[in-house]
Amino acid sequence: MPSKRLLSTAARAKKSMGLRRLYVLDTNVLMHDPSCIFRFQEHDIFLPMVVLEELDAGKKGVSEPARNVRQVSRFLDDMMHDVGKSQIDIGLPIPGLHRDAGAAAVAEQATATTGRLFFQTEPLPVLLPETLPGNTADNHILGTTLALQRKHPERRVILVSKDINLRIKATVLGIHAEDYYNDKALDDLDLLFSGTRELIKNFWEQHSKNMESWQQDGHTYYRIQGPQVQSWHPNEFLFNDADNFEAVVRELDQRSALLELTRDYRGIRHTVWGINARNREQNFALNLLLKPDVDFVTLLGAAGTGKTLLALAAGLAQTLEQNRYREIIMTRVTVPLGEDIGFLPGTEEEKMTPWMGALMDNLEVLTQSNGEGGEWGRAATGDLLRNRIKIRSMNFMRGRTFLNRYIIVDEAQNLTPKQLKALITRAGPGTKMVCIGNISQIDTPYLTESTSGLTFVVDRFKDWPHSGHITLLRGERSRLADYASEIL
């Protein structure tokens, strides 16, 4: 007969199980984030057998989802090492709990703050309506989730999927379905760091007593003290239209901030490879792109705001005029806007050329900005530029180290956080990396504005003193493009 201690422990475990949620994971969640099984804190996870079948079918290949599937398999294999059938039936403790074959120890572990992983070890009745026969993977998952709700009425069973249509069908059937939220950099995209901050009116009058200023090496600096500096970030730009003031935060501590007046690239005297900034945000972007000690720059903005043109002009000025970098490397993810046109012949650079139309368009603008030498001069300049600009595919970046290069990552909104990490870690000494994109134009499945790798790095790098970010607001392409972006 069971002891009173064991019965009381089992009662506590049952009560705890009722408080913990049971998450049923769809295959696409595991393919998107292989470490998702460790992200649900004290709650439990259930994997239907059809999910394991889909993982097995998706493990082959060199794509990002295939690599993630193989990583999931390694995680599961490690958790099931030296584990018997009886332990699988009661749920595997997610790493952080100790495995023990004793019933009392298992019951004690069930009350811990870390959840357990359950597999479908027995057939569950399919409770779907006749209009949803259980002959597809999604419908099998729906039927399994419904059966779990009937089997565990005391628990809250939640289906987690990145498939919107599956979540819609689940809601129709009375299943609580959620998106996978752990990969989101921000809950609200309005909170994304913009890189600029407007100072309050009469800011200088209110803080004149806590401010000192000086000039050094042709630059004007301000030291400001006060509690307001705690909300500022390194390389954040401050402006005040009333005082015609624009500065960038260079250093920060708990009580003071060092500001430096920005250089005005809107004037004809300060051109960058023949172009000038046309608005405040473009001016701030050029200040970041031309600053030697800023190693990582991100530029966000809608079509026509000048992201590629500014990044390329700054790269050419520093590569050809100042010899700060050996060459410019441009790359982007090869996600088509429409239907794929098929195989592209040629070398790596020739295959990437159709994807680099933005580069060619902006090179044409930059070569025409200098009219010296006529057509022959422009042609010679174009040849020189193409010799110093290399187009590279992201597929061959792994294992490389770029020394003294100026790297432009175009269309970075289509990259996952893992892909951007793999790219950024390729940078060697003396290399500057610029990531540009528009998070409202994401073409990659299962990526959203809040889960894009570009959003992720903007949020994670905002406090690093060698990085900077600017969100470009105003389009400068043409009046037609500006009007189309507003009304369409």
Order of alpha helices (4+ residues) and beta strands (2+ residues): alpha-beta-alpha-beta-alpha-alpha-alpha-beta-alpha-beta-alpha-beta-alpha-beta-beta-alpha-beta-beta-beta-beta-beta-alpha-beta-alpha-beta-alpha-alpha-alpha-beta-beta-alpha-beta-alpha-beta-alpha
